[in-house]
Amino acid sequence: MTVTILTPTDEHKVAAHDGLWMSAVNAEKVTGWTLKPEGMCRDERCVPLPPNAVKRGEVDVEAFWQKLGGPVLASREGDVWALGAPAEERNAALEGLQAPDFTLPDVDGVSRTLSELKGKKVFLVTWASW
């Protein structure tokens, strides 16, 4: 069956079965990691896989992605999958980023400017109607 896999950077259509079992070639295309005897590898980093996650040149990409710490979601029909960025990648991307300074009223209607709260913990809740 052909499935659509959404990753943080791209969308892929590949053949998969029994969840996200796919050829090593498709696994590399989707994840950027290459199947080697020592596990799934990218550059010098290798992640060992349990024996039940590799068979006959195929990889259980769902098991591999979860071992990396990335979230995996599937549509009810199993034809669309999302592989989210692992927490360490998300945290690295957020390091050093600064929110723009803005002013909004708090729950009591008092205007608060983000820069005035520097060094304090801020809980910001947003909502959109769409």
N, C-alpha and C positions, 0 to 999 in steps of 0.2 A: 504494500500500500504506500502511496506517496503521501508524506506528511509535510506540513509547513512548520519550520522551526524558527522562532524569533529569538535572536540573541541581542545583547546590548548594542551591537554595531551593525547587524545585518538581518536579512531574512533568507532562509534556505528552503528549497523543496528537494527532499531526498526520499529514497526508498527506505522504509523501516517496517519492523514487525514486532509483535508482542511488546508494545510500549515503544522504547527507543533503541531497540536492537538494530544495528546497521553495520554495513561494511566498514572496515578500518579507513578506507578512502573517504567515505562519506563522513565518518566521525571526525577526521582531520579537517575536512571542508567546513563542517559546522563549528567545531570547537577551536581549531588552530593547534591542536595537540596531535602528535603522531604516535601510533601504537608501536612499541618496541618490546623486546623480551622483558625489560625491566618495568614496563607499565606504559602509561601515556606520558609522552615527553614533549616539552617545548624548550628549545635551546638546551641548556644544561640541566634543567629541572625535570625530574621524572616523578610521577605519582604512581606508586604500586597499586595494582588493582587486585581485588580478591579473585581467586580462580573462577568463581561463578559469574564474573562480569566480562569474561572473554571466552569465546569458543569459535573454532573454525574460522578464524580471521574476522570475526564480528565482535563488536563492542557494545555493551549496554551503556549507552551515553547517559541515560538517566542516573545510573549508579555512579558513573565516573563524575558527573557534574555535582552530585550530592556529596561525594567524597571531597571535592574541591571546596565545598561549603556554599555552593550556589543554589538558589531556590529553583525548583522545577515545577511548572504548572502545565496541565493538559486540559484541552477542551473535553467535554463529556464524551464526544465521539472519538477522541484520540487522534484526530486529524490535524490539530494545531497544538504545538508545544511552545512554551516560553522557557528559556534558560536565562535566569537573572544573573547579574554579576555577583560573584562571591563578596562577602562582607569586606574582606581586606582590600579588594579593588575599589569598592564604593568608598571606603574610608580614605584610601590614598587619593582618590579623585577629589574628595571634599577638603583634604588638608590644604590649608592656605587660602582657600576660597573665602571671600568676604561678601557678606550680604550687603546690598546697597542700603544706605541710610534712609530711613523712612519714618514718618510719624503717623500713628494711628491711635484711636481712643482705646483705653482698656475697658474692662467690664463695668467700671464705674463711670465711664465717660471722660476720664482724665486723659489728655493727650500725652502719649509717651513716644519719645524718639529713641530709636534703636541705639544710637551712639551713646546716649546717656546711660544705657544699661550695660555698657562694656564691663566685663569682669563678673557679671551676674548671670545666673542661669535664667534663660528666657524660654517660656513655653508659648509657642505661637500656633494658633489654630486657624486654618483657612477653610473656606468652603466655596464651592462654585455650583451654580444651578445647572450647568450643562452636563 
